[in-house]
Amino acid sequence: MKRTIIGSAALLGASALVLSGCGSASDADAGGGGGSDTADGGELRVWLVGADTPDDARQHLIDTFEADNDGWTLTIEEQQWTGLVDLLTTSLSGSDSPDVVEVGNTQAAAFTSAGAFLDISDMYDGLGGGDLLPGFVEAGTYDDTFYAAPYYSGSRVVFYNTAMFDEAGLEEPTTLDEYVDGAEQLAEATGVSGVWYPGKDWYNALPFIWENGGEVAVLDGDTWDAQLSSPESIAGLEQVARLMNTSTAPKDGDETDAWVPFREGEAAMLSAPSWAYWSIVADDDGNDTDLTESLGSFALPGADGGAAQVFAGGSNIAISANSAHPEQAKSALEIMLSEEYQAILAENGLVPALASMGDQTAGATPELAADVAAAAAEAKLTPASPMWADVEAAQLLQDFFVQIANGGDIPALAEALDADIEQVLNG
């Protein structure tokens, strides 16, 4: 029989981010995770994170895998982004490890460097080779060994309420300064948030740092040098503070479901991954929202025009080194990187792992597709350190931006954060 898609597992506490005890696939074959499975069949467990993977893609994976692997069933277990690093740290090192796991692209290095994932270098060409998104290949590679394949990418675009723009007498901004000025004018003219900006949302702050010439951290020889307190970064952070001042979003809130207040008219603009489109134009019951006919979008403009450098969100997909079923796990991975599966992701606004399929992204409107392409072309990643996941897990950036949202002293906060980031990245 076919397995159903089940809900999220309880989050497990884990204090250490360095994985210990992660064995090899042969170790798992000797006795891990698949108690009642036999050579003639069993159950493969796939962990996906959040609701980004559409139901059609999930069902395609289940149906195709079970058709290709006689006697086997595939179960998708949905996890949450909050606490994921700790959950994976515990689960991947245990005897009951899931077989295939999704991990954020900024988190991948923590696990590839710790031996948590199976070496899939022999699959590189078959999964797409040079057609795979290069930045995500880099994120999934450690010591010249390929461990985690690209799964999907998604660049942030700005959605806006065209009626509110008309009310404020504004047109789409062409520079970053115009975007910030416009958010302030919209808040004043409409009485709602110029842009919806919860305090913990560090992803949307990165473009302002980068566009002003700043960086989060750079590698100087063998040492990471955090640079959020540089004059360039401070200039960008001051723009972020201005945007936060236009927002009625919770100062200690995060970006989860940020499209809900936007589609309900509580904000004139929302910067979000392209796939948020579907949640903006339809409510949780699938009914059209008021924004269906009055929704516009644009790529966040750069400091000097064009598209800004935005954070390249997205995920990698990997096989646990402790998987009891590495061959079946490879079969599932091949399906997830197939053109058929990636096309389903593209239809739902995700940027496919195969670069040649990028023009299939966001079929909602031609305008949105063009905005996604422009944003993706300028996308950047966080510092490529195996310890970066520790920075995220420690909530350093989230806490920092909550303090900015509450009116904190930006230069002093940035200097303290630089010290904390360097301590983590440099060990």
Buried (B, 14 or more C-beta within 10 A) or exposed (E): EEBEBEEBBEBEEBEEBEBEEBBBBEBBBEEBBBEEBEEEEBBBBBBBBBEBBBEEBBBBBBEBBBEEBEEBBBBBBBBBBBBBBBBBBBBBBBBEBBBBBBBBBBBBBBBBBBBBBBBBEEBBEEBBEEBBBEBBBBBBBBEEEBBBBBBBBBBBBBBBBBBBBEEBEBEBBBBBEBBBBBBBBBBEBBEBBBBBBBBBBBBBBBBBBBBBBBBBBEEEEEEBBBBBBBEBBBBBBBBBBBBBBBBBBEBBBBBBEBBBBBBEBBBBBBBBBBBBBBBBBBBEEEEEBBBEEBBBBBBBBBBEEEBBBBBBBBBBBBBBBBBBBBEBBBBBBBBBBBEEBBBBBBBBBBBBBBBEBBEBBBEBEEEBBBBBBBBBEBBBBBBBBBBBBBBBBBEBBBBBBBBBBEEBEBBEBBBBBBEBBBBBBBE
